[in-house]
Every structure is written in structure tokens, then in C-alpha cells.
Amino acid sequence: MFIRAVCAVVLIGVVLNHFPSVAQGARVEPPVRQPTISATELADGAVPPVDADGNFVVGPTHRAAAEMGTVAGVPRGIVHELVMASADSRIYPGIARAKDTFGTVDAGNPAKLIVSTSGPAAYTRKVAVYVPAQYVAGTEAPFIVGADGPDPMLFVALDNLIAQGRVPAMVAISIGNGSGDAQGSQRGLEYDTMSGLYAEFVETEVLPLVESRCGVKLTKDPEGRATMGCSSGGACAMIMAWYRPDLYRRVLSFSGTFVNQQWPYNPETPGGAWGFHRSLIPNSPVKPLRIWLHVGDGDLLNPNLMRDGMHDWVAANEGMATALAAKGYPYQFVFARNARHCERAVKEQLLPGALEYVWRGYQAAGAR
């Protein structure tokens, strides 16, 4: 167990690490973009209603929601901190890309990155487990799995939302990544790979540890399981649910990396997560998913040396919204003005409503 405190967010490092090489030169700030899809523009400071699907534009002012602060009299959950080592993982024994290296673009395929400097490397990761004060020992709890943990902001929001009856009394499992970023890294392998492997890792290696060490039982009902993350963590949240809807059916993504960042290259999904909006969602039967998405007007654009037309975070997330709408998915997409990649102020403004939207309609299996 650890005491919650104000701490530096991992998002800062995530953003910086998204720029491993811009032709090995100076970082180029992305331009400010305007929304290109039809959306409801809200008054400055307003947030989307939690009962409405569709596209919304917010900002440019981003004030923290009241639910993002500690409120006197609100029961506070307990947060357990666990540590997992690569030596104990059957699925992820660990890799890393050598320092100050990135990769080279395949001369015959601009969408393929060749990384020759990645090899075996050990890691440890923290797993922070929030157990709400309202949890009844011995009962099965709904839960949310979050990437790039620990995430104290999520735990504070849940304290308040659960106390107000706006979301179910859920466990939150905030999993640290295995280090690095993008192609050739452990984090990239976990979050950007287009398969159900990370969901299997969580199911077989993380959740049993959580149950045995934290005194909780976790629901097997996919309607009571959600995923969330920012950047590649947001892509991971979608990937988990897309490939394993039998395990997860609720997705929350900030600045999702729905771009071509998968490595190793897979000819079956040649555009990585860009394929979600280009072909996978349009050409697949509708899956039983409920999805919340966000992007900022100053979000990432070509943050590395690849110039394949599949590294624009704004276009990717707008493409996701368009594809989801065309297939009739229940989704909410928020375009934030005056916001960069994984902007903390935007998360503080939108997270409570996003959580409430994602969990709308939930009923425990025994209550249906």
C-alpha cells in the first residue's frame, strides 16, 4: 500500500519519448489544427453531456472538474502498490532499444520501420490497485485497467464519482509499462501490437496477482470490464477490447496513438493501429463496445522520421470517430482546443465525464 500524493505524471515522459528522432534533428512542434468532421461546438468551459453520443469540440479553457479534487467527507479508497519483474513473465520477458537509436525506414516500404538495435532487456513495473471504500469483501467487482500507471488522478476521480453513484464501485488496476517508447521498446511491444497478447498478459499474469495480493474478486463479465490510456496507452485500450471483446467492452482513450507504430512489422496489419479506422472498423461486424475518444488541436504530427502518411494523431482520431459513427457504435469523441498531446489540464477537465459516459448502462450480471 502507498500513500497518495501529488506526483509528476508519466505523461510528460511519454510525450517527450514520442520524439526519438525527427531526422535526428530539432523537435518540430505540431501545428494547431481545426476539426474537419461535423461536431457540436460547446461553450468555453463546458463538457459534453454524459448521455449523448457523437462528436464535440471543447476549450480553449480547461478548468479541472470538481471531481478531480479531494472532497471532505467522501470515502477514500485504498491503493495497493505491487511490483512485477520481467523474469516472472511468460509473455513479456523484456526488450529495449539501445539508447539514442531509433530505426531506419525500409527503402521499399515507407510504412515499415527496420529496428536493428532492439534486444533482450530486463525491466520491473509498478501496478497500483485502487480498491474503493464501498467494496464488499468476497463479492465480484467491476474494474478498469489503465496503461502507464500508477494514475493517482484516476483514483481521485473514482472516489468522488463512486460516492455520487455516477459509476459503479469499481477496482482500478493501473499498470506501469515495461519501459521505453515506440518501435523496438517494451512499451511499444505491449501497447502498439495489433493482437490480443497484452490482454492475455493482463488476464493471466496481472489479474491473478491483484486478486491474491489485494483481497478482491474481479468480475469475469466483459460488460463490467473497461480499459483506458493515453497515447499508445489509448491505442492499447482499444486493441485490448477489439481483439478480446469477450474480456473488455468499455474503452476510454486520450490522444490515442491510432497510427502506424506497430513493431515488429506485421503484413496482416500493415498500418498498425492506423488500420482501425482505415479498414478494420469499416470492414468488420460491429463489436459490443462502448468507446470514448479525445484528441487535442495541437496533438502529434509525424513525431519521428517515418513519413508514411499514417502519423497524424488528429487525423487518426477523427478517422476513428468517423468509422465508429458509420458503423453505429455508441461512442463519444471530444476535440479539445488549446491542447497538446495528453494535456494534463484536459484530462482533469474531461476524465469524470468520460468515465461516466463509458460506464453508462452497466448492470452487474446478476441484476440483468
N, C-alpha and C positions, 0 to 999 in steps of 0.2 A: 504494500500500500504506500502511496506517497501523498504529500500534502499539496493541494493545488496552489499554484502561484502564478503570477503574471510571468510569462516567459517569452523568449524570442520564438517566432514561428518558423517552422521549417520551410514555409512557402518562399521566404527570401532566398534561401539557398537553391530551392527548386527553380526559381525564375532565373537566377544567375547561371545555373548549370545548364539551362536551355541554350546557352550561347557558347558551346565548346569551341566553335570556330566559325568566324564569319570571314571566309577566305583567309583565316589566320590573321585577321586584321582587327581594327577597332570595331566595337559594338555599334550597330546601327539601330537607333530607336525606331520602332514601327510607327507608321503614320496613324493619325486618327481617322477612323472610318465612320461612315454613316450606314444605318441599317438599309439593306436592299430588299428586305421582304416586308410584306404587309404586317403591321404591328400596331397595337394600341399604345399611343404615347401618353404616359401618366404625368400628372403634375409633379414638379420637382419635390422630392422627399417622399412621394407616395410609393407604395409597393403593390404588386399585383394581388388581387383577391385570391384567397386560397381555394375558392370553389370554381375557378374559371380556367379552362384550357386555353391554349393559343399563345400568341406572341405579344410581348410587352416591352416597352422602352422605359427605362428609369434613369434618374440622375438629372443634372450633374452633381447634385449634393448627395452625399451618402452619410447619413447620421445613423449611429448604432441603434438597433431596435432595443426597446426596453428590456426584452427578454435576454439580452446579451450581458446583463449585469447581475451581480448577486443581489437578491431581494430579501430583505429581512422577513423572517417567518416562513420562508419557503424551505421545505426539507431538502437537504443536500445529499446526493448520492455518494457512495464510497467508490474510490478509484484505486484499483489494484494495478501494480506495475510488475509485469513479467519480462523476462529476458529469454530470447531464443537464440541459439547458436547454429551456424551453418553445418557444423559437424553432426548435429542431431536431425538434419533434414534429409529425407529420402528424395524429395522433389527438387530442392534448390541447394546443392552443395556449395554454390558460390562461384561467381566470376567477377572480374573487374577489368576495366580498360586502363591501360598504362597512363600515368599522369601526363598531361599536356599532349595527348594524342586524340584523334577523333576517327578518321577513316578517309577513304577516297571513293569517289563516285565511279561506278562501273562505266567504262568508256562506251560499252554497248547498250547500257540501260540506265538512263539518268534517274530512274526510280529505285535503283539498287545501290546500297552503300556497302563497300568492302571494308571490314574492320579486321585488321590482322594483328592488332595489339591487345586483344582481349584474351584472358586466360584464367585459370582457376585462382580463386582468392577467397579466404575465409571472411566471415562477417558475423556480427551479432546484431540483433534487432530488439527494440523495446515493443512491448504490446501493453497498452493501457486499457484496462477493462473497467468501464463505468457500470455500477450496479445501482439502480435508483433506490431511493429510500422506501418506495412503495412496493418493492419486490417481495413476494411471499415465498419463503424458502420451500423448496420442493416442487414448485409449480414451473411449468414451461413458459419461458419469457420470449416475446418477440425481440429482435435485435437488429442493429445496424452495424455493418462492417465498414470502417473508414480507412483510407490509404494515408500514407505519410504521417502516421501518428508519432507520438501522442497529440491529441487535439483538445486542449482544455476549453476552447470556445464551444465545441460541440457539447461538452458535459454541462457547461453553464446553461446553455440554451435548453437542454433536456430537463434540467432541474425545474426551470420555470414552465416550460410547455407541459410537462407531465403533471405538475401541480395544478395547472389550469385546466386539465382534461383535454388539451388540444392534440395530444399524441398519446399513444399507449405507453404504459410504463415499460420501457424497453431497456435492454442492456446495450451498451455501445462498446464495440471492440475496435480500438484504434491501433492499427498495426503499422509499425515503422517499416520502411523499405530496407532492402538489403544493401544499400549504398550505391553511389554513383548516379548517373542520369543518361538517358538516351541510349543509342545503339552501343552494344558491347558492354554495358553495365548490368549489374544485378537488378537495379531498379527498373531499367528498361526491359530486361528479360521478363520480369514479373508483370509489369503494368502494360506494356505495349504489344505483347504477344497475342495474336488473334486465335485464342483457343480457350478451353475450359481449364487449363492447367493451374492457373492461380486460384481459381475457385476450388479445385481439388486440394491444393495446398492448404487453403483455409479450412476446408471441411475435414481433412484427415490429420492435419498437424496442429492447427491453431485452436479450433473449437474444442477438441477433447482436452487440451491443456487448460483452456478457460474454464470448462466445467469442473475439472478436477481440482484446480487451484483457487477458484473464486467462489465456490459454493453456489453455483447457479445451474439450472437446466435450461437449455436453449431449444426453442421450437424447431421442429422439422418441417413445419408448414411453410412453403415458399412465400405465401401471402404475408407472413409475419417476419420476412427477412428483407432487409434493404442494404444497398451498397452506396457508398459516396466517396468523393475525392475531388481533387483539383489538379488541373494539368494532366499529366499522364495518369495520375490517380483517378481523374474523372473518366478517362478512357477505360481504365481498368474496371471501374464501377459498371460501365456499360457492357464491357466484354464479359464480366462475370455473369451478368443477368442474361445476356444474349445467348451465350453458349450453354448456360445452365439455368434455364428458367424453371427447372424442377427444384432449384435451390433458392433462387432470388428473383423477385418480381417488382422491386421498387428501386429506382435509380436516381441519384442526385449528383450533378456534375457542375463544378465551377471551372470555367476556361478549359473545357475538355480538349485533350490532345487527339482530336479525331482527324489526324494527319498521318502521313506516311513515315512512321517511326519504328515499325516493327523490325526486329533483327533477332536471329538470322532471317534473311530473305526467304519468303515462302511463296512459290509461284501460284499456290491456291488462293492466297490473299495478297496479290502483288502490290497493293497500295496501303497495306496495313489497315489502320483504323479509318483512313480515308474511304475505304471500301464500304463502310457502314452506310454513308449517305449516297455514294455513287452507285452501289449495286445491291448490297446485302439487304438493307431495309426495303428498297423498292421491289426486289425480286423474290422476297421470302414471304410466306404466310405470316399474318400478324401473330405476334407472341403475346402472352398475357402479362405485359409490362406496363408500369406507370412511371413516367420519366419527367424529371425537372432538369433543365439545362440553362447555363448562363455563359455569356461572353462579354468582354469589355471592348469599347470602341478603340482602345489603344492596345488590343491584345497582340499576340505574337504574329510575326510575318517573316518567313524564311530565317529562322534563328540559327542556321548552320549553312554549310557550303552546298547543300543539295538545292538545286533549282529545278525541281521536277513538277512544279505547278500544284503540289499537294502539301504545302507547308504554310498555309494561311489559316490561322485559328479562327478568324472571324468568318471567312467563307465556309470553313468546315462546320462550325456550329450553326450557322444559318442553313447550311445544307442539311444538317441533322433535323432542324425544325421543319424544313420543307418536306423532307422524306417522311417524317413521322406524321405530319398533317395529312399528307396524301394517302397514307395507309389507315388513317383513322385512329391512331394511338391516342390514349389520354396522356397529354404532355403539356408542360408549360415551359416556354422559352423566354428568357429575360436578356435583353440587350442593354448593357449599362453604359451610359455616357460618362466621360471623365473617369475612365477606369482602365488600368493596365491589367496585365496577366495576373490572375489570382490576387486581385487587390483586396487587402485585408478589410478596408472600410466597407467594401461592397458585401463581403461575406458577413460582416457584423450587421449590415442593414437587412440582408435577404435571407440569411440562414433560418430564422424561426419560421417565416412563411413558407420557405422551401420544404422544410421538414413537415410542416402541417399539410402542405399540398400532397407530398409523396405518400403520406400515411392516410389520406382520406379514404374512407370506405373500408378500412381494416376492421375485421371482426375475428376474434380468436376462433380457431377451428371448431371448438365445442359450442360456440354461440351461434353458428350459422344454421 
